[in-house]
Amino acid sequence: MFNASPIPRYVQLSDLFRQRVARGTWPIGTRIPTLEQIVAEFGVSRMTARQAVDVLSREGLLTPERGRGTFVSGAPPDTPWLKMETSLAKLAEVYRDTLPTILNIEPVSSPPPLTPADGTPAAAYMQMRRVHTKDERAYNVISIFLARDLFDLAPERFRNETVVSVLQDLAAVHAVKIARAWQTLTISTADVDVAAHLNIPINSPVADVRRVFCDDSGRVIYLSLITYRGDFIRLEMDLKP
């Protein structure tokens, strides 16, 4: 069940157990499967099964009772849901309290992975790969291609703040106009690299988002390829009656 991953199997298993508690698959007050049943279901060693149960016991989610088994005794804290906003202003506000950690940043002269429908490439881009953290939990890995002339307007801010928020601020001071913006969302699974950065099991559900901004000349000034933890995303849509 578990593929090769830098994350120990007992951590992956404990995360799966945590999800079962959070979703009510294992309601509070119920007895969880025995170690032997866990070993048979997940194909792990007895030690791995015990370590995973111990993790949740230390978190207060499980309580062992001598002679009776191990019972669900608590629920994990609410996940800080990240709502998928549909306006730039609201999107910028969502990101205001996000802490970005740069994995790498470098200038690139070749065009980013654009399609003909996206628009005209800028002459040069700055590429940044970052991990975004909220409430001390990494929730996405993002690769950003930002037009180099815009990056040069506020290089320190772009290094230390979320790019969407900075672009919104620059629009009020400089002639930075986002004339067209859109995003697409696809459900996928975490590969080894993403799983390691987000501290989730490999093949966990994730949401891949591709976001594009163009200026009024049709030039692509921003492209981001984002992978969100599946348990941090909430998509709401108003339905017309």
TAMO-V469962 format. One record per residue. RES is the residue in one small letter. PSI is psi in whole degrees, -180 to 180 (NA if undefined). NEAR is the number of other ideal C-beta (glycine too) atoms within 10 Angstrom. Layout:
{{RES:PSI:NEAR} {RES:PSI:NEAR}}
This chain:
{{m:-37:12} {f:125:17} {n:174:11} {a:130:6} {s:147:18} {p:-12:9} {i:125:18} {p:149:13} {r:-36:20} {y:-30:19} {v:-44:17} {q:-42:24} {l:-40:23} {s:-34:24} {d:-39:18} {l:-42:15} {f:-41:23} {r:-39:20} {q:-38:17} {r:-38:15} {v:-46:22} {a:-37:16} {r:-5:10} {g:7:11} {t:-37:11} {w:90:21} {p:156:11} {i:134:12} {g:-12:8} {t:156:12} {r:133:13} {i:167:20} {p:155:17} {t:166:12} {l:-40:19} {e:-39:10} {q:-37:11} {i:-44:20} {v:-44:17} {a:-38:12} {e:-41:11} {f:-6:18} {g:36:11} {v:171:21} {s:163:13} {r:-37:11} {m:-43:12} {t:-43:22} {a:-44:24} {r:-41:16} {q:-40:17} {a:-42:26} {v:-39:22} {d:-36:15} {v:-48:18} {l:-27:25} {s:-41:16} {r:-28:10} {e:-7:14} {g:12:11} {l:-28:23} {l:148:24} {t:118:12} {p:139:13} {e:121:10} {r:127:5} {g:-7:4} {r:-29:8} {g:-165:13} {t:132:18} {f:151:15} {v:124:21} {s:-3:16} {g:172:13} {a:148:14} {p:156:13} {p:154:9} {d:137:7} {t:134:15} {p:83:13} {w:140:11} {l:109:20} {k:134:12} {m:100:17} {e:158:16} {t:14:13} {s:150:9} {l:-40:15} {a:-46:9} {k:-36:11} {l:-42:19} {a:-39:19} {e:-39:14} {v:-37:16} {y:-5:20} {r:-37:11} {d:18:12} {t:138:18} {l:113:15} {p:140:20} {t:120:11} {i:127:12} {l:-40:13} {n:154:9} {i:131:16} {e:151:9} {p:144:10} {v:138:12} {s:-21:8} {s:149:8} {p:147:16} {p:177:20} {p:79:10} {l:159:14} {t:160:8} {p:-30:6} {a:-17:6} {d:-44:19} {g:-167:20} {t:131:13} {p:149:16} {a:167:20} {a:-35:10} {a:156:14} {y:156:26} {m:131:21} {q:130:18} {m:136:21} {r:126:16} {r:162:24} {v:130:17} {h:137:21} {t:140:15} {k:128:16} {d:42:11} {e:20:7} {r:127:14} {a:127:17} {y:-13:20} {n:158:25} {v:130:23} {i:134:20} {s:125:17} {i:136:24} {f:112:23} {l:131:24} {a:130:22} {r:-37:16} {d:-31:15} {l:-40:22} {f:-40:23} {d:-14:11} {l:-29:15} {a:63:18} {p:-41:11} {e:-40:8} {r:-42:16} {f:-28:23} {r:-31:16} {n:-8:12} {e:169:17} {t:138:23} {v:-41:25} {v:-42:25} {s:-42:18} {v:-42:23} {l:-41:23} {q:-40:19} {d:-40:15} {l:-27:16} {a:-27:14} {a:-14:7} {v:-42:9} {h:171:11} {a:60:8} {v:101:20} {k:123:13} {i:103:16} {a:-26:13} {r:135:14} {a:141:16} {w:164:11} {q:152:15} {t:146:9} {l:133:15} {t:136:10} {i:133:10} {s:-164:14} {t:154:15} {a:131:22} {d:-176:14} {v:-44:14} {d:-49:12} {v:-43:21} {a:-40:22} {a:-43:15} {h:-34:18} {l:-2:24} {n:50:12} {i:159:22} {p:147:22} {i:144:19} {n:12:17} {s:153:19} {p:135:15} {v:163:26} {a:121:19} {d:125:15} {v:131:18} {r:121:16} {r:131:19} {v:134:21} {f:137:27} {c:150:20} {d:-176:20} {d:-7:10} {s:-1:10} {g:8:11} {r:134:16} {v:110:21} {i:-14:24} {y:131:22} {l:131:25} {s:141:21} {l:110:16} {i:137:19} {t:115:23} {y:145:22} {r:136:22} {g:-31:17} {d:6:21} {f:-6:19} {i:135:20} {r:123:10} {l:118:9} {e:138:9} {m:133:6} {d:131:5} {l:127:4} {k:132:3} {p:NA:2}}
